[in-house]
Amino acid sequence: MFIDALVQWNPESNAVNTNLRFNLIHRPLSNIYLVYNEQRFTTAGSRHRGGA
């Protein structure tokens, strides 16, 4: 079982990108992945959330 995380900040667009991946290897060649992506814009007064 593995968990990978990547968080990036873009100061030009005031955006935070988050990528999380959960990987479960039950036996060889039987991997299961669960992936979560999110993008947030942190401008004053507004917040936008988007995911894939």
mmCIF file of the C-alpha atoms, coordinates in Angstrom:
data_MODEL
# 
_entry.id   MODEL 
# 
loop_
_atom_site.group_PDB 
_atom_site.id 
_atom_site.type_symbol 
_atom_site.label_atom_id 
_atom_site.label_alt_id 
_atom_site.label_comp_id 
_atom_site.label_asym_id 
_atom_site.label_entity_id 
_atom_site.label_seq_id 
_atom_site.pdbx_PDB_ins_code 
_atom_site.Cartn_x 
_atom_site.Cartn_y 
_atom_site.Cartn_z 
_atom_site.occupancy 
_atom_site.B_iso_or_equiv 
_atom_site.pdbx_formal_charge 
_atom_site.auth_seq_id 
_atom_site.auth_comp_id 
_atom_site.auth_asym_id 
_atom_site.auth_atom_id 
_atom_site.pdbx_PDB_model_num 
ATOM 1  C CA . MET A 1 1  ? 0.000   0.000  0.000   1.00 0.00 ? 1  MET A CA 1 
ATOM 2  C CA . PHE A 1 2  ? 1.388   3.396  -1.028  1.00 0.00 ? 2  PHE A CA 1 
ATOM 3  C CA . ILE A 1 3  ? 0.160   6.982  -0.769  1.00 0.00 ? 3  ILE A CA 1 
ATOM 4  C CA . ASP A 1 4  ? 1.689   9.741  -2.904  1.00 0.00 ? 4  ASP A CA 1 
ATOM 5  C CA . ALA A 1 5  ? 0.886   13.433 -2.563  1.00 0.00 ? 5  ALA A CA 1 
ATOM 6  C CA . LEU A 1 6  ? 1.859   16.507 -4.561  1.00 0.00 ? 6  LEU A CA 1 
ATOM 7  C CA . VAL A 1 7  ? 0.852   20.053 -3.617  1.00 0.00 ? 7  VAL A CA 1 
ATOM 8  C CA . GLN A 1 8  ? 1.844   22.977 -5.844  1.00 0.00 ? 8  GLN A CA 1 
ATOM 9  C CA . TRP A 1 9  ? 1.400   26.721 -5.357  1.00 0.00 ? 9  TRP A CA 1 
ATOM 10 C CA . ASN A 1 10 ? 1.294   29.082 -8.349  1.00 0.00 ? 10 ASN A CA 1 
ATOM 11 C CA . PRO A 1 11 ? 1.808   32.678 -7.127  1.00 0.00 ? 11 PRO A CA 1 
ATOM 12 C CA . GLU A 1 12 ? 0.973   34.217 -10.536 1.00 0.00 ? 12 GLU A CA 1 
ATOM 13 C CA . SER A 1 13 ? -2.585  32.854 -10.576 1.00 0.00 ? 13 SER A CA 1 
ATOM 14 C CA . ASN A 1 14 ? -2.939  32.346 -6.778  1.00 0.00 ? 14 ASN A CA 1 
ATOM 15 C CA . ALA A 1 15 ? -3.799  28.692 -7.348  1.00 0.00 ? 15 ALA A CA 1 
ATOM 16 C CA . VAL A 1 16 ? -3.112  25.626 -5.230  1.00 0.00 ? 16 VAL A CA 1 
ATOM 17 C CA . ASN A 1 17 ? -3.074  22.268 -7.028  1.00 0.00 ? 17 ASN A CA 1 
ATOM 18 C CA . THR A 1 18 ? -3.364  19.058 -5.017  1.00 0.00 ? 18 THR A CA 1 
ATOM 19 C CA . ASN A 1 19 ? -2.850  15.547 -6.366  1.00 0.00 ? 19 ASN A CA 1 
ATOM 20 C CA . LEU A 1 20 ? -3.237  12.458 -4.156  1.00 0.00 ? 20 LEU A CA 1 
ATOM 21 C CA . ARG A 1 21 ? -2.791  8.847  -5.245  1.00 0.00 ? 21 ARG A CA 1 
ATOM 22 C CA . PHE A 1 22 ? -3.570  5.734  -3.223  1.00 0.00 ? 22 PHE A CA 1 
ATOM 23 C CA . ASN A 1 23 ? -2.030  2.547  -4.648  1.00 0.00 ? 23 ASN A CA 1 
ATOM 24 C CA . LEU A 1 24 ? -2.949  -0.898 -3.353  1.00 0.00 ? 24 LEU A CA 1 
ATOM 25 C CA . ILE A 1 25 ? -0.983  -3.895 -4.648  1.00 0.00 ? 25 ILE A CA 1 
ATOM 26 C CA . HIS A 1 26 ? -2.890  -7.023 -3.703  1.00 0.00 ? 26 HIS A CA 1 
ATOM 27 C CA . ARG A 1 27 ? -0.563  -9.326 -5.657  1.00 0.00 ? 27 ARG A CA 1 
ATOM 28 C CA . PRO A 1 28 ? 1.727   -8.855 -8.687  1.00 0.00 ? 28 PRO A CA 1 
ATOM 29 C CA . LEU A 1 29 ? -0.078  -7.264 -11.682 1.00 0.00 ? 29 LEU A CA 1 
ATOM 30 C CA . SER A 1 30 ? -3.228  -6.508 -9.656  1.00 0.00 ? 30 SER A CA 1 
ATOM 31 C CA . ASN A 1 31 ? -2.730  -2.842 -8.716  1.00 0.00 ? 31 ASN A CA 1 
ATOM 32 C CA . ILE A 1 32 ? -5.686  -0.689 -7.696  1.00 0.00 ? 32 ILE A CA 1 
ATOM 33 C CA . TYR A 1 33 ? -5.299  3.104  -7.910  1.00 0.00 ? 33 TYR A CA 1 
ATOM 34 C CA . LEU A 1 34 ? -7.494  5.790  -6.415  1.00 0.00 ? 34 LEU A CA 1 
ATOM 35 C CA . VAL A 1 35 ? -6.587  9.306  -7.610  1.00 0.00 ? 35 VAL A CA 1 
ATOM 36 C CA . TYR A 1 36 ? -7.872  12.677 -6.336  1.00 0.00 ? 36 TYR A CA 1 
ATOM 37 C CA . ASN A 1 37 ? -7.100  16.019 -8.047  1.00 0.00 ? 37 ASN A CA 1 
ATOM 38 C CA . GLU A 1 38 ? -8.163  19.462 -6.883  1.00 0.00 ? 38 GLU A CA 1 
ATOM 39 C CA . GLN A 1 39 ? -7.409  23.018 -7.959  1.00 0.00 ? 39 GLN A CA 1 
ATOM 40 C CA . ARG A 1 40 ? -8.235  26.017 -5.782  1.00 0.00 ? 40 ARG A CA 1 
ATOM 41 C CA . PHE A 1 41 ? -7.916  29.672 -6.644  1.00 0.00 ? 41 PHE A CA 1 
ATOM 42 C CA . THR A 1 42 ? -7.234  31.742 -3.540  1.00 0.00 ? 42 THR A CA 1 
ATOM 43 C CA . THR A 1 43 ? -8.012  35.257 -4.758  1.00 0.00 ? 43 THR A CA 1 
ATOM 44 C CA . ALA A 1 44 ? -9.588  37.536 -2.186  1.00 0.00 ? 44 ALA A CA 1 
ATOM 45 C CA . GLY A 1 45 ? -13.346 37.138 -1.958  1.00 0.00 ? 45 GLY A CA 1 
ATOM 46 C CA . SER A 1 46 ? -13.734 34.186 -4.342  1.00 0.00 ? 46 SER A CA 1 
ATOM 47 C CA . ARG A 1 47 ? -12.913 30.512 -4.275  1.00 0.00 ? 47 ARG A CA 1 
ATOM 48 C CA . HIS A 1 48 ? -13.141 28.088 -7.206  1.00 0.00 ? 48 HIS A CA 1 
ATOM 49 C CA . ARG A 1 49 ? -12.829 24.343 -6.877  1.00 0.00 ? 49 ARG A CA 1 
ATOM 50 C CA . GLY A 1 50 ? -12.288 21.978 -9.746  1.00 0.00 ? 50 GLY A CA 1 
ATOM 51 C CA . GLY A 1 51 ? -11.372 18.329 -9.929  1.00 0.00 ? 51 GLY A CA 1 
ATOM 52 C CA . ALA A 1 52 ? -10.737 15.694 -12.495 1.00 0.00 ? 52 ALA A CA 1 
# 
